[in-house]
Amino acid sequence: MRVKISIGIITIFCLTAILSFVSIAGESAELWNDVSQWSTNAADGCWVTVKPFDGRQAQALEINYMLKENSGWVSLAKVVAGRITENDPIEFYIKAGGAGDIEMKFIDVDGSIFGKKVPLKRYTEWTKVVIYSYNADHWWGGDDKLDQIVTFEIAISGRGSGSVMIDEIGPGTPGDEASFGMGGAVLDPDRELPGNGFRPRRDAELIAEDPLVLEYLKAMQDTSSGDKALVSSMEDNIAQTFNNSIVAIAFILKGERERAERILDFYANATRVNNDDPTLQNFFYKGSPRGFYQSVLLNDTGPVKAYHAPAGTDRWIGDMAWLLIAYKYYQKEYKSDRYDTIIKLIRDLLTFYYKDDKPGGYIQHGWRNNDEKLHEGYGHPEANIDCYAAMRLCKEDEYAAKIKGWIDANVKGPALALDNYSWRVLAMGEEYKDLLNIPEYDLRYRKTLDILDEKVVGFFHGPDIEVNNIWVDGNGHMACAYMAYGDSGRGYFYANQMDKLLFDRNISSRRTRALPYTVNKTGGYEWVDSSKGFVSCAAWYIFAKNRFNPMTLEKK
């Protein structure tokens, strides 16, 4: 499973009116507690309502929301007409009950989006929040400079449902103490320490691969479902296309051809052109090529049958790209034409979804929310990195060049999701290796935890100084990227840190060793059961221990 860091899609609203401020300079301006001042938006499969209620002293906003089971977002946006500067805070009281994170965003005239994300569980009682634009990081859009601010947005992201109450929101008094520290990197003073060891974060040798991790993947394949084809993600009833794609790659890497074929045959056979079941895991629907769902149930559960998509599931182009990579790896290793038909189907689907967007262009999203909607009005950075790698392997060099041009122009900044750095290096090569220093030097990404009386270093999925958790997949990404194009000693270090997280796992009386998805539940990972293994972590462990780049299919 990939973490999809899920954040609101922003529309820069036309400035139709200038706000009327009712106080003199230096005093608090008028409040924004009127529901009519806010526009709402929601991701497919999510909903949000805003209504007035009696707040602490006057009318306030009550936000009720529901997010998709796997992840989603909802948002409220307020045009501020350029009246908020770097010296002007926005202040409000908040009380929340429910799951997810609150995101506070400043959007400027050229579309630059700066944000701050905080877990809602911090605000179970009325709490005052004071946020300046300098407390936020550049997330995406425009450039890395926040110019005239035109919109302030509140988003709720993650999974689950709940309510959030916002009271006395509006421009605050310059000089009021901020609730958060300065945005921007928190640089480790040891970041360029030379040599080997724990503080320099380099190892001279790569610890040998634990063979019981491969046994874990084998056991998962043999026990997840009756047909012993697909693997579940977290010893559960969910088969995710991305996870099965990279497990197939790991099986090929380890010479487990028949096991890889079980996975690849499943998808190759799920290509009935006349399929008329809208939630069946099948490439076509009523003759229309659509790709595969991100996730399906492996076994019947209530009204949802095996190999059908639960509500709110997308057909995601990133998953399609990784599945195409798995087929190309099989083709390369075994000099086989076994999967030529499905390779062409996926390749043609991705190129059909291509959209020019100078410079270059991007592959559009695909079908969303059980096929209710096709595409979004913007490109997705991580998924297009995946598509770039797949197009290169298919020798679709013209498409690859255009996607690369679009990524270079649009995917930049010091506060992106981790895989926008690690996967870009893996996919695009040595000229991008300095991107690895962004998360590696920054303590908002890189975490040191005490686990079973041993210090372990790893990466969170994004920049958050207040979260102390390790996303185990991220260690695998960074280890592979460093070994492919950067500092092998640092790659060894992060691969070896994964050994510290291995634990014994009995799967149907078979002795295996597994890795958790995250080491704890903080930072939005309440759904993770760290006593169970996660198959993507096992695959990335195998990639790292074999110095393998799964986006170019090369060993270093």
N, C-alpha and C positions, 0 to 999 in steps of 0.2 A: 504493500500500500504506500502510496505517496502522500506524503503530506502535501495537502493543498492548503497553502496558506490562503483563506477565503476572505477578500476585502471588497467594500462596495464599489460599484462602477459609477464613476462620476460624470455628470453632465454639467458643463459650465453654463450656468443660467444667464440669460440675457438680463442686462440691468435695466429694468423697466421703471424703477422708481428709486429715489434717494430717501434713505430712512430719515425720519424726523426725530432728532434728539431733543429731549425735553429738559435737560439739565445744563448747567453752566460748565465751562471747562474745569476739569479737575474733579468733578463729582460723577457719580455713577449715572450712566445713560439709561434710557428706557429699557424695560425688560422685553424679552422675546418669548414670553409665556403664552402668547396667542397662537393657537393651533394653525390659524390661517397663514401665519408667516412662514410655515415650513412646508417644503415639498418632500414627498416620500418616494422611495424606490425599494425594490426587493429583487433578489436573485430568483431565478426560476425555482419553483417548489417551496418558496418561503413567503411569508406574509407579515405585514406590519400594520397596526392601526395606532393612531394618535388621537387622544381625546383630552379635554380639559378636566381637571379635578381640583378640589380645594387643597391647596398646598400649605406650606408652613404659615404663610401670611395672606396669600392671595391665590388667584388662579395659577395653576401649574400644568405641566404636560405629563400625561401618562402614556407610555409607549408599551404596547403589548405586541409580542412577536413570536413567530415560530420559524425555526431554521430547519433545513433538511437534516435527515439522519446522519449523512456522511459529512456535510458541512454546508454552510451558506452564509448569507448576509442580508441585512436590511439597513436602510439609511434614512436620515432626515437631513435636508439641506436648507440653509438659510442664506439668502443674498445679503451681503454686508456692505456693498457699494463702496469698497475701498476705504472704509472708515476705520478699519482695524490695522494698526501698524505693528512693528516689532516691539514697540513700547507699551502697547495696549493689551491687557489681558482680557480673556473671556472668562467669566466667573459663573458658577452655578452650584446649586446643591443637588446631590444625587442620592437616591436610595434604590437598590436593585434587589430583585428576587428572581433568580433563574440562572441559566447556563450561558456561557460564552464570554466574549470580551467586548468592551466598549472601545471604539476608535474615534478619536477627535482629530479632524482634518482641516487644514487651511489650504485653499485652492486659489492660485493667482491667475492673472489675466492670460498667461500663456499655457495654462493647464498643468503647471507644476503642483504636485500634491505632496504636502508635508503632513505627517501624522504621528500620533502617539496612541499606542494600544495598551489597555490595562484590563486585567480580569475583573469581571463584574462582581465576583464574590468579595472583592475588597470593599464593596459599598453596600453591605447589608443593613447599615444604619445611615441616617442622614449624614452626609459628608460634604464639606465644601471643597470644590475644585477650582483652582486658579491656573489657567494655562496660557502661556505666551507662545507665539509662533516659534520662538527659539527653543522651546521645549520639544519640538517635533523634528522628525527626520524626513529627508526627501525619500518618498516611497517610489514614485514613478511619475511619468508625464513631464512635459516642458523641459526644464533644465534643473540644475541643482541649486538655483537661486530663487528665493521666494520674493517676488516683486509685489505689485499692488494686489492685496488680497480681495477677492471678489465674493468668495463663498466660504462659509463655515459649515462643516458637516459633522453629524454624529452618526456613526454606524455601529451596529451590533453584529458580530461575526462569530463563527464557530458552529456549534450544533446545539440542539435542544430548544427550549422555549422559556418564556418568562415575561416579566414586566419590569420596566425601568421608569422611575419617576424623576423628572427634572424640574427644579423650581428655581425661581429668581435668576434665570439665565439672561445674560446680556453683557455688554462691554463693562469691564471692571475699572478699577482705579489704577493708573500707572504707578508702579512701585510696590503694589501688593505682592506679598511673598508667593512665589510659584509653588505649586504642588509637586512639580517634577524637576529633575535636573536638566541641565542643558542637553539638547539633542546633539547627535554626532558621536563619533567613535570614542570608546574608552580604551585607550591604547595601553597595552601591557608594557611596562618598562623593560621587561626581559625579551621583548619581541624579536630583537636581532642578536641575542646572545649567541656567540659562536660555540661550536663543539657539539658533543653528544651528551645525553643525559636528560633528566626529567625537566629541568628548568629550560634548557635550550630546545626541548621537545624534538630531539633527534635520537634515533637508535642506530647503532652500527650494524645490527643484524635484524633480519626479519624472522620472527618466531615461526616455526613450521606450522602449517595448517593442521588443525585438529580434525581428523577424519570423521569424528562423530557428528560434525556439523552437516556434512553431506548425508550421513545416515538420518539426520533429522528430516531433511528434505525428502528422502526416500520414504521414510515412515509416514510423513504427512501425505504424500501422494497415494500411498497404499491404504490409508485409513479415512481420508476426507470424504470419499463417496464410494458408492457401490461399484462404479465402473473404473475406479482407480486411475483416472485421467488427470483431472485438475487438482491443484492443491488449495486448501483454504488458507486464509491470511494469518489468522491468529488462533489456530486450533478451534475455529468456529465454523459456521455454515456459509461463509461468504467466499466466493471465488472471484478474485479481481483480475482483470485482464493484464494490468501492468505486472502484478506479482507473478502470475503464471508465465508471462513473457520472460522475465529475468530469471526465474527458476529454470525454464527451458534452456536459456543461455548457459546457466551454471551446469546443468546436466551435460550439455554438449562439451563444455570446457573440461569436465571431468571424465569424458568418454562414455557417458551413460546415454548412448544413442537411443535405445528403446524407450527409456523414460522420457526423453525429450520428445520423441515421436508421439507418445500418448497425449501430451499437451498440444503439440502442433497439429496432430490429426483432429483433435476435438474442434479446433477453430476452422481448420480447412474443410471439415465436413459440415460445419454449420453455415452453409452457403446455399440454401434452397431459395432459388429465385422467386418461387411462387409462395413463399411463406406469408401467411396472413394473420399470424399471431403477433400483436404489437409489442409484447414484452418478452418474447422468446429470444434467447441469445442466438441470434442469426444475423448474418451480414446483410441480408435483404429484407425488405418489408414490401410486399405487394409489387415486386419487380424493381423497387428502388434501392440502389446500393446505399447503405447507411453506416456500415461499420458495426463494431461490437459494443455492447454495453460495458461500462466501467466495471460493474459488479453484478453478479447473479447469485441466487441461492443454489447451494449444491444439493440440498435435499428438501423435499416438500416441507413447508412450514405454514400451517394454517391454510389460508386461501391461495398462497403463492406456491406454485409448483417448482420443482427442481429445474434449474437452468432458465429461470425467468427472473426478470429484473424487478426488484421492489420499487415502490413509489419513489419518484424524485431522482431516478438514476439517469445519468448522461451517457452518451456515446462520445468518448473523449478522444480527440486527435492525438494527444500525447500517448495514450495507450496503443492506438493504432500504429504509431511510429515505432514503439518498442516491440510490438508483435512483429512488425515488418523486419526490424533488426534481427529478431530471433530466427525468422525464416531465412534471412540472408546468411546468418552464421551457419545454419544447417547446410545451406547450399554450398557455402565456401568450404566447410570442413569435409563434407562427404561427397562433393562433386556430383550432386544429385539434382534431378529435375522434379523430384517428388512434389514439391510445393510451388511449382512455377505458376499455377493458376491463382492461388491465394496471394502470392507475391504481387502479381499483376493487379488483382482486385484492390488490394490495399494501396498500392502505389498510385493507381488511377484515381482512387477516391481522394487521396491527399492532394494530388495535382488538380483535381476538379475543384477542390475547396480553396485553391490558391487565389489570392486577391492582391492586385497591385496596390502599393501604398508607398510612394516614393519617400526615401530611396529604397528601391527593392520592393518587397512585398512579404506577405505572411500567409500561412495556412489558417483558415478560419476554424472556429471551435468544433463544429459538428452539431449533432442533434442534442437538445437539452431537455431534461425533465420528462423522461419517457416520451420523447418525440413531440412535445408540445411546441417546440420552437427550434428553428434551425439557425445556428450561429449567434454570435453577439456582434456588436458594432465596433469591435476593437480586436487587436491581436493579443494572444496570450504568450508572454515571453518564454516561460519554461517549456511549454508544449512545442514552440517553434524551434527551440534548441534541439528537442527530440527529433522534430521533422527534418531539420537540417542534417542531422547525423544519418537518418534513414535515406534521405535523398542522395547523399554522398555515396552510400553503399549501393544504391540502385543506379549509380552513375548518371543521375539526373542533375548534371552539374549546373545547368542554367537556373533551375529552380533553387538549388542549394546556394548559388551565388546571390540570388535575389533575397532569399531568406536571411543570409548572413548580413547583407547590406541593411536590411530592416532591423535586425538584432543590434548591430553596431550603433545604429542611430537612435534606438529606442530603449534598449536594455542597458542602463547605466546608473551609476550612483553607488553610495557607500552603505545602503541600508536595504538591500534586496533580500529575498529568500535565498538561503544558502546555496541551493542547487542552481541558481542563476549564475553563480561563480564556478562551482565545481564542475557542473555539467558542461558549461561553456568551454572550460579548459579541456575537458575530455573530448568534446566534439570538435573543437576548432583548432586545437593544437598549441604548440609551444609559445607562439607569439602572444597568447593570452595568459600565460602562467602567472604573471604578476597579480592577476585578479585573486589568486588564492590568498594573497597577503591581506586582503580586505577583511575576511572573517577570521583569519588565523591570528592577526595582530590585535583584533578588537575583542575585548572582554565581554561585550554584549552578546557575541556569538560563542566564544570559546569559554568553556566552563571546566572547573576543577572540582570534583566531588569526592567525598570520602565514602567509599563503598566497601563494606566488610573489612574495615581497618586498612584499606589501601586507597591511595589517591588515584583517581582516574580522570583523564582529560578527554574531552570530546566537544561536540558542537551542538548548539541549539539550532532550530530550523530558521531562526531569524534573529535580528538584533534586539535583545531585551535584557538590560542589566539586572532587572529585578527577578528574573527567572533563573533557577538553578537546576537545570535538567539537561540531559543529553539525549539527542535524537540519534539513535545508533546507526541508522542508514547514513547519516551525515558523515560519520567517521569513515565509513566505507568509501563514500564519494571522494572525500578529501584525500584519503590514503591512495586511492587509484590515481587521482589527478596528479598528486605530487610525484608518485613513482613514474608516471607516464612522461611528464614534461618538466618537472621542477626539481625539488630537493628529495632525493631518494631516502635520505636519512629521516626526513620529516614524514615521508610516506610510511616508512617502516614504523615510526613511532605511533602514528594513529592506527595503523593496522594492528600493532601489538596491544594498544589500549583495548581493542575489541576482545582480546583474549581474557582480559580481566573481567569482562561482563558475561562470559560464557557460564552456563549453569546446566547441571544434569537434568535431563527431561526424559521420563519414561513415556513412550508412545505405544500403547497396546503391547506392553511387555518387551518392547525393544529399547535398548539403551542408546540414547542419543545425547547430544549437547545442543543447546539452543541459545539464542540471543533475544532479549526483549526489544520492543519497538522503541520505548523510552525507559529510562531508569526509574522514573517516578511519574506522578500524575500532574505535575505542575505545568503551567503555561498552556492550558487548554487540552491536556491529555487525560482527562478524567476517564475516558473510555478505554484506556490501555490497561490490560492486565499484565503486569510485569512478571507474574509467575508463569506466564505462558510465552512460548517462543513466537517469533514473527518471521515469516518465510523470506521477506525481502531483505531483512538483516542478515539472514544466513547466506543468501545469494551474494550480497555485497562483501561479506566476510570472505567467501570463496574467491571472488574477483580480486580482492586486495591481496590475499595470500598467494595468488598466482600471478601477481603483477600484471593483471589483465585490464584492458580498457574496453568496456562493453559497448562503447559508442563508435569505436573504430575496428573492433574485433582483433586487436593486436596485443601481443605480450611484449613487455619491455625487457 
